[in-house]
């Protein structure tokens, strides 16, 4: 039995899969970084990662496949858009 869970999928009202957000979608919303969280037991280290060098068509969850926790070395990393430090689309200002 694997110790990792399968990736969660967003679903619409009919139960159909919704494709994950890509870095291009994220950037269009004014978000330039992702939050990365280590899911290794007893670690839970987190970091904000600049993803400007990565391609627009890369899904946000797949960025985790390129990361390793700098605290414990685990590859069990989860990623999501850095909503806390995002800029309001078209304004260039942070949303707080």
C-alpha positions as CSV (number, residue, x, y, z in Angstrom):
1,X,0.0,0.0,0.0
2,X,1.3,3.4,-0.9
3,X,1.8,6.0,1.8
4,X,0.8,8.9,-0.5
5,X,-2.8,9.8,-1.3
6,X,-3.9,10.2,-4.9
7,X,-4.1,13.8,-6.1
8,X,-7.5,15.5,-5.2
9,X,-9.5,16.6,-8.2
10,X,-11.9,19.6,-8.3
11,X,-15.3,18.6,-9.7
12,X,-18.1,20.6,-11.1
13,X,-21.8,20.2,-10.2
14,X,-22.2,17.2,-12.5
15,X,-19.2,15.4,-11.1
16,X,-16.9,16.1,-14.1
17,X,-13.2,16.9,-13.4
18,X,-12.2,20.5,-13.6
19,X,-8.7,21.0,-14.9
20,X,-6.3,22.4,-12.4
21,X,-5.2,26.0,-12.5
22,X,-2.1,26.6,-14.6
23,X,0.7,29.1,-13.9
24,X,-0.6,31.1,-16.9
25,X,-4.1,31.3,-15.3
26,X,-2.5,32.2,-12.0
27,X,-0.3,35.0,-13.5
28,X,-3.4,36.4,-15.3
29,X,-4.9,36.9,-11.9
30,X,-1.7,38.8,-10.7
31,X,-0.2,36.0,-8.7
32,X,3.5,35.5,-9.3
33,X,4.4,32.9,-6.5
34,X,3.1,29.7,-5.0
35,X,2.9,28.5,-1.5
36,X,4.7,25.2,-1.0
37,X,3.9,23.0,2.0
38,X,5.8,19.9,3.2
39,X,3.4,17.1,4.1
40,X,6.0,14.8,5.7
41,X,5.0,13.8,9.2
42,X,6.5,16.1,11.9
43,X,7.7,18.6,9.4
44,X,5.0,20.8,7.8
45,X,7.7,23.3,6.6
46,X,6.3,25.9,4.2
47,X,7.9,28.4,1.8
48,X,6.8,30.9,-0.9
49,X,8.4,30.0,-4.2
50,X,8.8,32.3,-7.2
51,X,7.7,30.5,-10.4
52,X,8.3,33.2,-13.0
53,X,10.9,30.9,-14.7
54,X,8.4,28.1,-15.2
55,X,6.1,27.7,-18.3
56,X,2.6,29.1,-18.4
57,X,1.0,25.7,-19.3
58,X,2.3,24.0,-16.1
59,X,-0.5,23.1,-13.7
60,X,0.0,24.6,-10.2
61,X,-0.1,21.2,-8.5
62,X,2.6,19.8,-10.8
63,X,5.1,22.4,-9.5
64,X,5.3,20.2,-6.4
65,X,6.9,17.5,-8.6
66,X,9.9,19.8,-9.0
67,X,10.4,20.6,-5.3
68,X,12.0,19.0,-2.3
69,X,11.5,20.3,1.3
70,X,14.5,22.3,2.3
71,X,14.0,21.4,6.0
72,X,13.7,17.6,5.9
73,X,14.4,16.6,2.2
74,X,10.9,15.1,1.6
75,X,9.4,15.1,-1.8
76,X,5.9,15.1,-0.2
77,X,5.2,18.7,-1.2
78,X,1.9,20.4,-2.0
79,X,1.6,23.6,-3.9
80,X,-1.1,26.3,-4.3
81,X,-1.3,29.9,-5.5
82,X,0.1,32.4,-3.0
83,X,-3.3,34.2,-2.6
84,X,-2.1,36.1,0.4
85,X,0.5,38.0,-1.6
86,X,-1.4,38.3,-4.8
87,X,-2.0,41.6,-6.7
88,X,-5.5,42.6,-7.7
89,X,-5.7,41.9,-11.5
90,X,-5.0,45.0,-13.4
91,X,-4.3,47.3,-10.4
92,X,-0.7,46.2,-9.5
93,X,-1.7,46.5,-5.9
94,X,-1.7,43.8,-3.3
95,X,-5.0,42.5,-2.0
96,X,-4.9,42.5,1.8
